[in-house]
Amino acid sequence: MTPEVTVIGLDGLHPLPEAAREALAGASLVAGAARHLQAAGLGTGPDPSAAAGGAGTSGAAAAGGAGTSGSGGAGPAGDGTPERVVLGPLEPALQRIRAVVTAGGPVVVLAS
């Protein structure tokens, strides 16, 4: 099966439909603005693996970079939480998305 990228639109007014919740639950990586990650219940805390060669921490987004956080679910550590990329400049986020898709992981992008 080809890895997929699912785009979920958030309007801030309605709960996520079941299909969106399922996509998030199965994602290896979720990318979005900090507010979208918060709205989806993923937070934007630092990624312990980022210090060991990851793409950065969620704080990097505030400094103009795409940060990553989380360590699990279908993501790297398998703890139920996908890796998260806080959007800033697009190129670092796109590089991380490409890497995860190339490795066979499903990706979710949150947008408004």
C-alpha positions as CSV (number, residue, x, y, z in Angstrom):
1,M,0.0,0.0,0.0
2,T,1.2,3.5,-0.8
3,P,1.8,5.8,2.2
4,E,-0.7,8.6,2.3
5,V,-0.9,12.2,3.2
6,T,-4.3,13.2,4.6
7,V,-5.2,16.9,4.9
8,I,-7.7,17.7,7.6
9,G,-9.4,21.1,7.7
10,L,-10.2,22.5,11.1
11,D,-12.7,25.3,11.5
12,G,-12.6,25.5,15.3
13,L,-16.3,25.2,15.5
14,H,-17.0,21.5,15.0
15,P,-15.6,18.3,16.5
16,L,-13.4,16.2,14.2
17,P,-15.3,13.6,12.2
18,E,-14.6,9.9,12.8
19,A,-12.5,9.6,9.7
20,A,-10.3,12.5,10.8
21,R,-9.8,11.0,14.3
22,E,-8.9,7.6,12.7
23,A,-6.4,9.3,10.4
24,L,-4.8,11.1,13.4
25,A,-4.7,7.9,15.4
26,G,-2.9,6.0,12.6
27,A,-0.5,8.8,11.6
28,S,3.3,8.5,12.0
29,L,3.6,12.3,11.7
30,V,1.2,15.2,12.0
31,A,2.1,18.6,10.7
32,G,0.3,21.9,11.4
33,A,0.4,25.2,13.0
34,A,0.7,25.1,16.8
35,R,-2.9,26.2,17.2
36,H,-4.1,23.3,14.9
37,L,-2.0,20.7,16.8
38,Q,-3.5,22.0,20.1
39,A,-7.0,21.9,18.7
40,A,-6.4,18.3,17.6
41,G,-5.3,17.5,21.2
42,L,-1.7,16.9,20.2
43,G,0.0,19.8,22.0
44,T,3.3,21.1,21.0
45,G,5.7,19.9,23.7
46,P,9.4,19.2,23.0
47,D,10.4,15.9,21.3
48,P,13.0,14.0,23.4
49,S,14.4,12.5,20.3
50,A,14.9,15.9,18.6
51,A,18.0,16.6,20.7
52,A,19.5,13.4,19.4
53,G,19.4,14.4,15.7
54,G,15.8,15.1,15.1
55,A,14.6,18.1,13.1
56,G,14.4,20.4,16.2
57,T,11.9,21.1,19.0
58,S,8.6,22.8,18.9
59,G,10.4,25.9,20.1
60,A,12.2,26.1,16.8
61,A,8.9,27.1,15.1
62,A,8.8,30.3,17.2
63,A,12.3,31.1,16.0
64,G,11.3,30.6,12.4
65,G,11.9,26.9,11.9
66,A,9.7,23.9,11.6
67,G,10.0,22.1,15.0
68,T,9.1,18.5,15.8
69,S,7.7,17.1,18.9
70,G,6.1,13.8,20.1
71,S,7.7,10.4,20.0
72,G,5.2,7.9,19.3
73,G,1.9,6.3,18.3
74,A,2.4,5.2,14.9
75,G,5.4,7.6,15.3
76,P,8.9,6.8,16.4
77,A,8.5,5.5,20.0
78,G,5.2,3.7,19.6
79,D,3.6,5.3,22.7
80,G,0.4,6.4,21.0
81,T,1.5,9.9,20.0
82,P,2.6,10.7,16.4
83,E,5.6,12.8,15.7
84,R,4.5,16.4,15.4
85,V,5.9,19.1,13.1
86,V,5.0,22.6,14.1
87,L,4.8,24.6,10.9
88,G,7.0,27.6,10.3
89,P,8.9,27.8,7.0
90,L,7.6,25.1,4.7
91,E,10.8,23.6,3.4
92,P,11.9,21.9,6.7
93,A,8.4,20.6,7.2
94,L,8.2,19.3,3.7
95,Q,11.6,17.6,4.1
96,R,10.3,15.8,7.2
97,I,7.0,14.8,5.5
98,R,8.9,13.4,2.5
99,A,11.2,11.4,4.8
100,V,8.2,9.8,6.7
101,V,6.3,9.1,3.5
102,T,9.4,7.6,1.9
103,A,9.8,5.3,5.0
104,G,6.2,4.2,4.5
105,G,4.4,6.1,7.3
106,P,1.1,7.9,6.9
107,V,1.1,11.7,7.4
108,V,-1.6,14.0,8.4
109,V,-1.5,17.8,7.7
110,L,-3.8,20.0,9.7
111,A,-5.0,23.2,8.1
112,S,-7.7,25.8,8.3
